[in-house]
């Protein structure tokens, strides 16, 4: 039986709108804290879609918990899952990112960091323009700051998922819920990331 992962989950930002708010925030030069909040919100949505099996006209997707279980059984078990879900981007990335990890938590932390890094690279290449305002150096610096700010949040998420991949993800007391600014997508084409 072939296994699949969520069809709506892509690592290509032109195929998923989940990361467009992060793209817009970086492009518009919004505060780093706001970009970090939006990035965490996007990662949480990725997790939600990857951890629950879906039965829609076919076999179930591979839940994130199954990837963690396969990690504990070694590279052969991970390779098997990658084959079963036809080389889905996220399964391949989990296998590659978790290489060298010594625990479930570390494997999940490396995976979530790799997801953001992959998206961050795409945002960087789409946003940079030679007009002096969005130079490679400035955009790269912004995204590096976002990645640094995300580290403790990714670590917390990874710990929760490693302990129980099906549990409700909680936030620390007193932390604010990231709020997505939807005003930036009003004039955006549904065919891809808006023009820079």
N, C-alpha and C positions, 0 to 999 in steps of 0.2 A: 504494500500500500504506500502510495506517495504521500508525503506530508507537505503542507504548504504553510507559509507565514502570511500574515495579514497583507492582502493585495494592495491596500491603500498605503502601506508603509514603504517609502522609498528614501534612499539616501541622496537623491537628486532633488535639489530645492526647486527646480523648474517643474517637478511632477507632484509636489505636495505643497499645500499652502501653509502648513504648520509653521514654517520658519520665515514666512514673509514679513511678519511683524518684527522679527529680529533684524532682518535685512533692512527694513524701513528705518528702524531705530538707529542702526549703525550709519546708514546713508544720511539721515537727517541730523546726525551729531548729537543725539540725545544723551543724557547723563548715563554713565557707566552702570550705576545701580539699577536704572530702569532696564537697560539691555540685559543685565544679569537676571533680573526678575522674569523678563520675557523668555530668556533662554531656558530658565528652569521650568517655566510653564510648558514650553515646547517639549522638553525632555520628559516631563511627566505625562504628556499626551502620547509620546512615543511608547513609554513604558506601559501605559494603559492598553494600547493596541497590541503590544507584543506579548503581554503576559496572560491573556485570556483566550482560550481556544474558541474559534468561530466555525460554525458549520453552515456554510452557504454554498449549496450546489457542489459539494465535493468533500474531500478529506479535511480534517481539522488542521489548523495552523499549529506550529510547534510553540507551545508557551515558553516564556522566558525561563520558567522553573525547570523545564526539560533541558534547556541549554545549560543551566547551572548544574543539573544532575549529571549531564554528559561530561561536563568539565571535570567533575570528580572522578570519572572513570577513564580519563585520559584523552589524548588527541584522536585516537581511533574512534572513540564514541562520538566526539565532536564532528569528525570527518563524515561519519555515518549520517548524522543529522543534516549536515550541509548537503549531502547527496540526496537524502530523502526529500528535502524541501527545494530541490533543483537549484542549489546555489544562491538562494535568496540573499540579497545584499546584507541584511542584518545578521543572518546566520553566519555568513562568511566573516563579517566584521567581528562578531563575538568570538569565533574560533581564533582569528588572527590576533585580536586585542588581548585575549585572555592567556595567550602563550606566555609562559614564564610566571604566571600568577601562582601564589602559594596557598590561596584560600578562596572560597566562594566570594567573600566580600571584595577581595582584591581583583578578582576576575570581573566582577560587576563594575567596580570602580573604573578599571581600565577600559571596559566596554563603553560605559557612558561617556567617559572622557574622549574616547575615539569617535563616538557619534558626533559630539560637539566639534571636535577637530575637523572632521570631514565636512560638516556643514559650514564651519567657519572658513575653511579654505575656499569653498565655493562662493560664499558671500564676499570674501576679499577680492576674488578675481572678477566678480560682477560689478563691484562698487568702484574700484580704483579707476580714476580718470586723470588725464594729464593736465587738468585745469588748475592744479595747485591746491585746491580745497580738499580733495579726496585722494591724496597721494598714497602710494603703497606703504610708506613709512607710517603715516597717520592711521590708516585703516588697520594695518598690522598691529600697531601699538594698542589701539582701541580693543581689538579682538583678543590680544594677549591679556589685557587687563580684565576683560570679561571672563576669559578662561581661568585666570587666577581667582577671581571672585566666585566662580562656580565651584571651585575645588571642595570647599567644606560642604556645600549643598549636595554635590555628587557623592561625597563620602557618606553623608547621612542617608541619602537614598540607597546607596549600595549596601549599607549595613542593614537597612530594613528589608531590602529585597533578598539579600543573602540569608537572612534569618527565616523569612517566610515570603516567597515570591508572590503569594496570593493575598497577603495582608493589605489593608488600607494604608496608603502612604500618609504619614503624619508629618506635621511641621513642628518645630520647637515652639514652646510657649512664648507668646509675645511677638512671634514673627508675623509679618503681614503677608497676606495672600497676594501673589503676583496678579496684577490686573492687566489684561490685554487691552491696548488702545486700538479700538476698531475704526477710529476715524481715518487712519492712514490707508485703509484698504478700500475706501469708498470709490475712488477713481481708478482703481487698479483693474487691469485686465485679468480675467479668469484663466487666460491662456498661459500665463507664466509670470515671473517676477517683473514688476513694473520697471519702466525705463529709468535709468539713472539720471 
